[in-house]
Amino acid sequence: MSRTTAILISLLGVFIIGFFLIFPQYQNLKETNLKIQEKRTELQYKEEYFSNLKKISEELKNYELELSKIDSALPSDPSLPSLFNFLEKASSQNGLILKYVGSFSVTPSEKKPEIKEIDLNITVAGSYPAFKNFLSTLEKIARFVEVENVAFSFPKEEEPFSFNLKIKAYSY
């Protein structure tokens, strides 16, 4: 065998070994580098996202008072005793007597199921100006309360007006 043939066979062998052993490893290395680059980009986006969340969180700390008002307007639980207590206090502060607390129900809202609606019937007694002040108090409170229906009856001699209210309150 001549020297040239041996060199050609050796070069061919090196080429075949390089093609079948080294080239696949090179392809794997390229794929791994590409995946590493993708993960770095993803990590960078996540860092930016969390950085923005941190900035927003710090901005929200400046609005704690306003957010607490929203939380009190739509409390996280129906808290019926606190609602009843508020109605009793508001009626007595405005010169009315809370005579009757009727049936109530807590149901999910039709428009937004995550919000609960509390339907409540109450009866208060007193003068018309006191009732007007009571409605004004209900309108001004932080908690979101709607008066859906008002019915009243004329008093008999020496008796106060009687006002029947259908109230709707909201919570999460």
Contact map, one row per residue, 1 for C-alpha under 8 A:
1110110000000000000000000000000000000000000000000000000000000000000000000000000000000000000000000000000000000000000000000000000000000000000000000000000000000000000000000000
1111110000000000000000000000000000000000000000000000000000000000000000000000000000000000000000000000000000000000000000000000000000000000000000000000000000000000000000000000
1111111000000000000000000000000000000000000000000000000000000000000000000000000000000000000000000000000000000000000000000000000000000000000000000000000000000000000000000000
0111111100000000000000000000000000000000000000000000000000000000000000000000000000000000000000000000000000000000000000000000000000000000000000000000000000000000000000000000
1111111110000000000000000000000000000000000000000000000000000000000000000000000000000000000000000000000000000000000000000000000000000000000000000000000000000000000000000000
1111111111000000000000000000000000000000000000000000000000000000000000000000000000000000000000000000000000000000000000000000000000000000000000000000000000000000000000000000
0011111111100000000000000000000000000000000000000000000000000000000000000000000000000000000000000000000000000000000000000000000000000000000000000000000000000000000000000000
0001111111110000000000000000000000000000000000000000000000000000000000000000000000000000000000000000000000000000000000000000000000000000000000000000000000000000000000000000
0000111111111000000000000000000000000000000000000000000000000000000000000000000000000000000000000000000000000000000000000000000000000000000000000000000000000000000000000000
0000011111111100000000000000000000000000000000000000000000000000000000000000000000000000000000000000000000000000000000000000000000000000000000000000000000000000000000000000
0000001111111110000000000000000000000000000000000000000000000000000000000000000000000000000000000000000000000000000000000000000000000000000000000000000000000000000000000000
0000000111111111000000000000000000000000000000000000000000000000000000000000000000000000000000000000000000000000000000000000000000000000000000000000000000000000000000000000
0000000011111111100000000000000000000000000000000000000000000000000000000000000000000000000000000000000000000000000000000000000000000000000000000000000000000000000000000000
0000000001111111110000000000000000000000000000000000000000000000000000000000000000000000000000000000000000000000000000000000000000000000000000000000000000000000000000000000
0000000000111111111000000000000000000000000000000000000000000000000000000000000000000000000000000000000000000000000000000000000000000000000000000000000000000000000000000000
0000000000011111111100000000000000000000000000000000000000000000000000000000000000000000000000000000000000000000000000000000000000000000000000000000000000000000000000000000
0000000000001111111111000000000000000000000000000000000000000000000000000000000000000000000000000000000000000000000000000000000000000000000000000000000000000000000000000000
0000000000000111111111100000000000000000000000000000000000000000000000000000000000000000000000000000000000000000000000000000000000000000000000000000000000000000000000000000
0000000000000011111111110000000000000000000000000000000000000000000000000000000000000000000000000000000000000000000000000000000000000000000000000000000000000000000000000000
0000000000000001111111110000000000000000000000000000000000000000000000000000000000000000000000000000000000000000000000000000000000000000000000000000000000000000000000000000
0000000000000000111111111000000000000000000000000000000000000000000000000000000000000000000000000000000000000000000000000000000000000000000000000000000000000000000000000000
0000000000000000111111111100000000000000000000000000000000000000000000000000000000000000000000000000000000000000000000000000000000000000000000000000000000000000000000000000
0000000000000000011111111110000000000000000000000000000000000000000000000000000000000000000000000000000000000000000000000000000000000000000000000000000000000000000000000000
0000000000000000001111111111000000000000000000000000000000000000000000000000000000000000000000000000000000000000000000000000000000000000000000000000000000000000000000000000
0000000000000000000011111111100000000000000000000000000000000000000000000000000000000000000000000000000000000000000000000000000000000000000000000000000000000000000000000000
0000000000000000000001111111110000000000000000000000000000000000000000000000000000000000000000000000000000000000000000000000000000000000000000000000000000000000000000000000
0000000000000000000000111111111000000000000000000000000000000000000000000000000000000000000000000000000000000000000000000000000000000000000000000000000000000000000000000000
0000000000000000000000011111111100000000000000000000000000000000000000000000000000000000000000000000000000000000000000000000000000000000000000000000000000000000000000000000
0000000000000000000000001111111110000000000000000000000000000000000000000000000000000000000000000000000000000000000000000000000000000000000000000000000000000000000000000000
0000000000000000000000000111111111000000000000000000000000000000000000000000000000000000000000000000000000000000000000000000000000000000000000000000000000000000000000000000
0000000000000000000000000011111111100000000000000000000000000000000000000000000000000000000000000000000000000000000000000000000000000000000000000000000000000000000000000000
0000000000000000000000000001111111110000000000000000000000000000000000000000000000000000000000000000000000000000000000000000000000000000000000000000000000000000000000000000
0000000000000000000000000000111111111000000000000000000000000000000000000000000000000000000000000000000000000000000000000000000000000000000000000000000000000000000000000000
0000000000000000000000000000011111111100000000000000000000000000000000000000000000000000000000000000000000000000000000000000000000000000000000000000000000000000000000000000
0000000000000000000000000000001111111110000000000000000000000000000000000000000000000000000000000000000000000000000000000000000000000000000000000000000000000000000000000000
0000000000000000000000000000000111111111000000000000000000000000000000000000000000000000000000000000000000000000000000000000000000000000000000000000000000000000000000000000
0000000000000000000000000000000011111111100000000000000000000000000000000000000000000000000000000000000000000000000000000000000000000000000000000000000000000000000000000000
0000000000000000000000000000000001111111110000000000000000000000000000000000000000000000000000000000000000000000000000000000000000000000000000000000000000000000000000000000
0000000000000000000000000000000000111111111000000000000000000000000000000000000000000000000000000000000000000000000000000000000000000000000000000000000000000000000000000000
0000000000000000000000000000000000011111111100000000000000000000000000000000000000000000000000000000000000000000000000000000000000000000000000000000000000000000000000000000
0000000000000000000000000000000000001111111110000000000000000000000000000000000000000000000000000000000000000000000000000000000000000000000000000000000000000000000000000000
0000000000000000000000000000000000000111111111000000000000000000000000000000000000000000000000000000000000000000000000000000000000000000000000000000000000000000000000000000
0000000000000000000000000000000000000011111111100000000000000000000000000000000000000000000000000000000000000000000000000000000000000000000000000000000000000000000000000000
0000000000000000000000000000000000000001111111110000000000000000000000000000000000000000000000000000000000000000000000000000000000000000000000000000000000000000000000000000
0000000000000000000000000000000000000000111111111000000000000000000000000000000000000000000000000000000000000000000000000000000000000000000000000000000000000000000000000000
0000000000000000000000000000000000000000011111111100000000000000000000000000000000000000000000000000000000000000000000000000000000000000000000000000000000000000000000000000
0000000000000000000000000000000000000000001111111110000000000000000000000000000000000000000000000000000000000000000000000000000000000000000000000000000000000000000000000000
0000000000000000000000000000000000000000000111111111000000000000000000000000000000000000000000000000000000000000000000000000000000000000000000000000000000000000000000000000
0000000000000000000000000000000000000000000011111111100000000000000000000000000000000000000000000000000000000000000000000000000000000000000000000000000000000000000000000000
0000000000000000000000000000000000000000000001111111110000000000000000000000000000000000000000000000000000000000000000000000000000000000000000000000000000000000000000000000
0000000000000000000000000000000000000000000000111111111000000000000000000000000000000000000000000000000000000000000000000000000000000000000000000000000000000000000000000000
0000000000000000000000000000000000000000000000011111111100000000000000000000000000000000000000000000000000000000000000000000000000000000000000000000000000000000000000000000
0000000000000000000000000000000000000000000000001111111110000000000000000000000000000000000000000000000000000000000000000000000000000000000000000000000000000000000000000000
0000000000000000000000000000000000000000000000000111111111000000000000000000000000000000000000000000000000000000000000000000000000000000000000000000000000000000000000000000
0000000000000000000000000000000000000000000000000011111111100000000000000000000000000000000000000000000000000000000000000000000000000000000000000000000000000000000000000000
0000000000000000000000000000000000000000000000000001111111110000000000000000000000000000000000000000000000000000000000000000000000000000000000000000000000000000000000000000
0000000000000000000000000000000000000000000000000000111111111000000000000000000000000000000000000000000000000000000000000000000000000000000000000000000000000000000000000000
0000000000000000000000000000000000000000000000000000011111111100000000000000000000000000000000000000000000000000000000000000000000000000000000000000000000000000000000000000
0000000000000000000000000000000000000000000000000000001111111110000000000000000000000000000000000000000000000000000000000000000000000000000000000000000000000000000000000000
0000000000000000000000000000000000000000000000000000000111111111000000000000000000000000000000000000000000000000000000000000000000000000000000000000000000000000000000000000
0000000000000000000000000000000000000000000000000000000011111111000000000000000000000000000000000000000000000000000000000000000000000000000000000000000000000000000000000000
0000000000000000000000000000000000000000000000000000000001111111000000000000000000000000000000000000000000000000000000000000000000000000000000000000000000000000000000000000
0000000000000000000000000000000000000000000000000000000000111111111000000000000000000000000000000000000000000000000000000000000000000000000000000000000000000000000000000000
0000000000000000000000000000000000000000000000000000000000011111111100000000000000000000000000000000000000000000000000000000000000000000000000000000000000000000000000000000
0000000000000000000000000000000000000000000000000000000000000011111110000000000000000000000000000000000000000000000000000000000000000000000000000000000000000000000000000000
0000000000000000000000000000000000000000000000000000000000000011111111000000000000000000000000000000000000000000000000000000000000000000000000000000000000000000000000000000
0000000000000000000000000000000000000000000000000000000000000011111111100000000000000000000000000000000000000000000000000000000000000000000000000000000000000000000000000000
0000000000000000000000000000000000000000000000000000000000000001111111110000000000000000000000000000000000000000000000000000000000000000000000000000000000000000000000000000
0000000000000000000000000000000000000000000000000000000000000000111111111000000000000000000000000000000000000000000000000000000000000000000001000000000000000000000000000000
0000000000000000000000000000000000000000000000000000000000000000011111111100000000000000000000000000000000000000000000000000000000000000000001000000000000000000000000000000
0000000000000000000000000000000000000000000000000000000000000000001111111111000000000000000000000000000000000000000000000000000000000000000000000000000000000000000000000000
0000000000000000000000000000000000000000000000000000000000000000000111111110000000000000000000000000000000000000000000000000000000000000000001100000000000000000000000000000
0000000000000000000000000000000000000000000000000000000000000000000011111110000000000000000000000000000000000000000000000000000000000000000001110000000000000000000000000110
0000000000000000000000000000000000000000000000000000000000000000000001111111000000000000000000000000000000000000000000000000000000000000000000110000000000000000000000000111
0000000000000000000000000000000000000000000000000000000000000000000000111111110000000000000000000000000000000000000000000000000000000000000000100000000000000000000000000111
0000000000000000000000000000000000000000000000000000000000000000000000100111110000000000000000000000000000000000000000000000000000000000000000000000000000000000000000000011
0000000000000000000000000000000000000000000000000000000000000000000000000011111000000000000000000000000000000000000000000000000000000000000000000000000000000000000000000011
0000000000000000000000000000000000000000000000000000000000000000000000000011111100000000000000000000000001000000000101000000000000000000000000000000000000000000000000000111
0000000000000000000000000000000000000000000000000000000000000000000000000000111111100000000000000000000000000000000000000000000000000000000000000000000000000000000000000000
0000000000000000000000000000000000000000000000000000000000000000000000000000011111110000000000000000000000000000000000000000000000000000000000000000000000000000000000000000
0000000000000000000000000000000000000000000000000000000000000000000000000000001111111000000000000000000000000000000000000000000000000000000000000000000000000000000000000000
0000000000000000000000000000000000000000000000000000000000000000000000000000001111111100000000000000000000000000000000000000000000000000000000000000000000000000000000000000
0000000000000000000000000000000000000000000000000000000000000000000000000000001111111110000000000000000000000000000000000000000000000000000000000000000000000000000000000000
0000000000000000000000000000000000000000000000000000000000000000000000000000000111111111000000000000000000000000000000000000000000000000000000000000000000000000000000000000
0000000000000000000000000000000000000000000000000000000000000000000000000000000011111111100000000000000000000000000000000000000000000000000000000000000000000000000000000000
0000000000000000000000000000000000000000000000000000000000000000000000000000000001111111110000000000000000000000000000000000000000000000000000000000000000000000000000000000
0000000000000000000000000000000000000000000000000000000000000000000000000000000000111111111000000100000000000000000000000000000000000000000000000000000000000000000000000000
0000000000000000000000000000000000000000000000000000000000000000000000000000000000011111111100001100000000000000000000000000000000000000000000000000000000000000000000000000
0000000000000000000000000000000000000000000000000000000000000000000000000000000000001111111110000000000000000000000000000000000000000000000000000000000000000000000000000000
0000000000000000000000000000000000000000000000000000000000000000000000000000000000000111111111000000000000000000000000000000000000000100110000000000000000000000000000000000
0000000000000000000000000000000000000000000000000000000000000000000000000000000000000011111111111100000000000000000000000001000000000100000000000000000000000000000000000000
0000000000000000000000000000000000000000000000000000000000000000000000000000000000000001111111111100000000000000000000000000000000000000000000000000000000000000000000000000
0000000000000000000000000000000000000000000000000000000000000000000000000000000000000000111111110000000000000000000000000000000000000000000000000000000000000000000000000000
0000000000000000000000000000000000000000000000000000000000000000000000000000000000000000011111110000000000000000000000000000000001101100000000000000000000000000000000000000
0000000000000000000000000000000000000000000000000000000000000000000000000000000000000000001111111000000000000000000000000000011001100000000000000000000000000000000000000000
0000000000000000000000000000000000000000000000000000000000000000000000000000000000000000001111111100000000000000000000000001111001100100000000000000000000000000000000000000
0000000000000000000000000000000000000000000000000000000000000000000000000000000000000001001100111110000000000000000000000001110000000000000000000000000000000000000000000000
0000000000000000000000000000000000000000000000000000000000000000000000000000000000000011001100011111100000000000000000000111100000000000000000000000000000000000000000000000
0000000000000000000000000000000000000000000000000000000000000000000000000000000000000000000000001111100000000000000000000111100000000000000000000000000000000000000000000000
0000000000000000000000000000000000000000000000000000000000000000000000000000000000000000000000000111110000000000000000000111000000000000000000000000000000000000000000000000
0000000000000000000000000000000000000000000000000000000000000000000000000000000000000000000000000111111000000000000000011110000000000000000000000000000000000000000000000000
0000000000000000000000000000000000000000000000000000000000000000000000000000000000000000000000000001111100000000000000011110000000000000000000000000000000000000000000000000
0000000000000000000000000000000000000000000000000000000000000000000000000000000000000000000000000000111110000000000000011000000000000000000000000000000000000000000000000000
0000000000000000000000000000000000000000000000000000000000000000000000000000000000000000000000000000011111000000000001111000000000000000000000000000000000000000000000000000
0000000000000000000000000000000000000000000000000000000000000000000000000000000000000000000000000000001111100000000011110000000000000000000000000000000000000000000000000000
0000000000000000000000000000000000000000000000000000000000000000000000000000010000000000000000000000000111110000000111100000000000000000000000000000000000000000000000000000
0000000000000000000000000000000000000000000000000000000000000000000000000000000000000000000000000000000011111000000111000000000000000000000000000000000000000000000000000000
0000000000000000000000000000000000000000000000000000000000000000000000000000000000000000000000000000000001111101111110000000000000000000000000000000000000000000000000000000
0000000000000000000000000000000000000000000000000000000000000000000000000000000000000000000000000000000000111111111110000000000000000000000000000000000000000000000000000000
0000000000000000000000000000000000000000000000000000000000000000000000000000000000000000000000000000000000011111100000000000000000000000000000000000000000000000000000000000
0000000000000000000000000000000000000000000000000000000000000000000000000000000000000000000000000000000000001111100000000000000000000000000000000000000000000000000000000000
0000000000000000000000000000000000000000000000000000000000000000000000000000000000000000000000000000000000011111111000000000000000000000000000000000000000000000000000000000
0000000000000000000000000000000000000000000000000000000000000000000000000000000000000000000000000000000000011111111100000000000000000000000000000000000000000000000000000000
0000000000000000000000000000000000000000000000000000000000000000000000000000000000000000000000000000000000011001111100000000000000000000000000000000000000000000000000000001
0000000000000000000000000000000000000000000000000000000000000000000000000000000000000000000000000000000000011001111110000000000000000000000000000000000000000000000000000111
0000000000000000000000000000000000000000000000000000000000000000000000000000010000000000000000000000000001111000111111000000000000000000000000000000000000000000000000000111
0000000000000000000000000000000000000000000000000000000000000000000000000000000000000000000000000000000011111000001111100000000000000000000000000000000000000000000000011110
0000000000000000000000000000000000000000000000000000000000000000000000000000010000000000000000000000000111100000000111110000000000000000000000000000000000000000000000111110
0000000000000000000000000000000000000000000000000000000000000000000000000000000000000000000000000000000111000000000011111000000000000000000000000000000000000000000001111000
0000000000000000000000000000000000000000000000000000000000000000000000000000000000000000000000000000111110000000000001111100000000000000000000000000000000000000000001110000
0000000000000000000000000000000000000000000000000000000000000000000000000000000000000000000000000000111100000000000000111110000000000000000000000000000000000000000111100000
0000000000000000000000000000000000000000000000000000000000000000000000000000000000000000000000000111110000000000000000011111000000000000000000000000000000000000000111100000
0000000000000000000000000000000000000000000000000000000000000000000000000000000000000000000000000111110000000000000000001111100000000000000000000000000000000000011110000000
0000000000000000000000000000000000000000000000000000000000000000000000000000000000000000001000011111000000000000000000000111110000000000000000000000000000000000011100000000
0000000000000000000000000000000000000000000000000000000000000000000000000000000000000000000000011110000000000000000000000011111000000000000000000000000000000001111000000000
0000000000000000000000000000000000000000000000000000000000000000000000000000000000000000000000111000000000000000000000000001111101100000000000000000000000000001110000000000
0000000000000000000000000000000000000000000000000000000000000000000000000000000000000000000000110000000000000000000000000000111111100000000000000000000000000001100000000000
0000000000000000000000000000000000000000000000000000000000000000000000000000000000000000000000000000000000000000000000000000011111110000000000000000000000000000100000000000
0000000000000000000000000000000000000000000000000000000000000000000000000000000000000000000000000000000000000000000000000000001111111000000000000000000000000000000000000000
0000000000000000000000000000000000000000000000000000000000000000000000000000000000000000000001110000000000000000000000000000011111111100000000000000000000000000000000000000
0000000000000000000000000000000000000000000000000000000000000000000000000000000000000000000001110000000000000000000000000000011111111110000000000000000000000000001000000000
0000000000000000000000000000000000000000000000000000000000000000000000000000000000000000000000000000000000000000000000000000000111111111000000000000000000000000000000000000
0000000000000000000000000000000000000000000000000000000000000000000000000000000000000000000001000000000000000000000000000000000011111111100000000000000000000000000000000000
0000000000000000000000000000000000000000000000000000000000000000000000000000000000000000011001010000000000000000000000000000000001111111110000000000000000000000000000000000
0000000000000000000000000000000000000000000000000000000000000000000000000000000000000000000000000000000000000000000000000000000000111111111000000000000000000000000000000000
0000000000000000000000000000000000000000000000000000000000000000000000000000000000000000000000000000000000000000000000000000000000011111111100000000000000000000000000000000
0000000000000000000000000000000000000000000000000000000000000000000000000000000000000000010000000000000000000000000000000000000000001111111110000000000000000000000000000000
0000000000000000000000000000000000000000000000000000000000000000000000000000000000000000010000000000000000000000000000000000000000000111111110001100000000000000000000000000
0000000000000000000000000000000000000000000000000000000000000000000000000000000000000000000000000000000000000000000000000000000000000011111110001100000000000000000000000000
0000000000000000000000000000000000000000000000000000000000000000000000000000000000000000000000000000000000000000000000000000000000000001111111000000000000000000000000000000
0000000000000000000000000000000000000000000000000000000000000000000000000000000000000000000000000000000000000000000000000000000000000000111111110000000000000000000000000000
0000000000000000000000000000000000000000000000000000000000000000000011011000000000000000000000000000000000000000000000000000000000000000000111110000000000000000000000000000
0000000000000000000000000000000000000000000000000000000000000000000000011110000000000000000000000000000000000000000000000000000000000000000011111000000000000000000000001100
0000000000000000000000000000000000000000000000000000000000000000000000001100000000000000000000000000000000000000000000000000000000000000000011111100000000000000000000001100
0000000000000000000000000000000000000000000000000000000000000000000000000000000000000000000000000000000000000000000000000000000000000000011000111110000000000000000000111100
0000000000000000000000000000000000000000000000000000000000000000000000000000000000000000000000000000000000000000000000000000000000000000011000011111000000000000000000111000
0000000000000000000000000000000000000000000000000000000000000000000000000000000000000000000000000000000000000000000000000000000000000000000000001111110000000000000011110000
0000000000000000000000000000000000000000000000000000000000000000000000000000000000000000000000000000000000000000000000000000000000000000000000000111110000000000000011110000
0000000000000000000000000000000000000000000000000000000000000000000000000000000000000000000000000000000000000000000000000000000000000000000000000011111000000000000111100000
0000000000000000000000000000000000000000000000000000000000000000000000000000000000000000000000000000000000000000000000000000000000000000000000000011111100000000001111000000
0000000000000000000000000000000000000000000000000000000000000000000000000000000000000000000000000000000000000000000000000000000000000000000000000000111110000000001110000000
0000000000000000000000000000000000000000000000000000000000000000000000000000000000000000000000000000000000000000000000000000000000000000000000000000011111000000111100000000
0000000000000000000000000000000000000000000000000000000000000000000000000000000000000000000000000000000000000000000000000000000000000000000000000000001111100000111000000000
0000000000000000000000000000000000000000000000000000000000000000000000000000000000000000000000000000000000000000000000000000000000000000000000000000000111110000110000000000
0000000000000000000000000000000000000000000000000000000000000000000000000000000000000000000000000000000000000000000000000000000000000000000000000000000011111111110000000000
0000000000000000000000000000000000000000000000000000000000000000000000000000000000000000000000000000000000000000000000000000000000000000000000000000000001111110000000000000
0000000000000000000000000000000000000000000000000000000000000000000000000000000000000000000000000000000000000000000000000000000000000000000000000000000000111110000000000000
0000000000000000000000000000000000000000000000000000000000000000000000000000000000000000000000000000000000000000000000000000000000000000000000000000000000111111000000000000
0000000000000000000000000000000000000000000000000000000000000000000000000000000000000000000000000000000000000000000000000000000000000000000000000000000000111111100000000000
0000000000000000000000000000000000000000000000000000000000000000000000000000000000000000000000000000000000000000000000000000111000000000000000000000000000100111110000000000
0000000000000000000000000000000000000000000000000000000000000000000000000000000000000000000000000000000000000000000000000000111100000000000000000000000111100011111000000000
0000000000000000000000000000000000000000000000000000000000000000000000000000000000000000000000000000000000000000000000000011110000000000000000000000000111100001111100000000
0000000000000000000000000000000000000000000000000000000000000000000000000000000000000000000000000000000000000000000000000011100000100000000000000000011110000000111110000000
0000000000000000000000000000000000000000000000000000000000000000000000000000000000000000000000000000000000000000000000001111000000000000000000000000111100000000011111000000
0000000000000000000000000000000000000000000000000000000000000000000000000000000000000000000000000000000000000000000000001110000000000000000000000011111000000000001111100000
0000000000000000000000000000000000000000000000000000000000000000000000000000000000000000000000000000000000000000000000111100000000000000000000000011110000000000000111110000
0000000000000000000000000000000000000000000000000000000000000000000000000000000000000000000000000000000000000000000001111100000000000000000000001111100000000000000011111000
0000000000000000000000000000000000000000000000000000000000000000000000000000000000000000000000000000000000000000000011110000000000000000000000001111000000000000000001111100
0000000000000000000000000000000000000000000000000000000000000000000000000000000000000000000000000000000000000000000011100000000000000000000000111100000000000000000000111110
0000000000000000000000000000000000000000000000000000000000000000000000001110010000000000000000000000000000000000001111000000000000000000000000111000000000000000000000011111
0000000000000000000000000000000000000000000000000000000000000000000000001111110000000000000000000000000000000000001111000000000000000000000000000000000000000000000000001111
0000000000000000000000000000000000000000000000000000000000000000000000000111110000000000000000000000000000000000011100000000000000000000000000000000000000000000000000000111
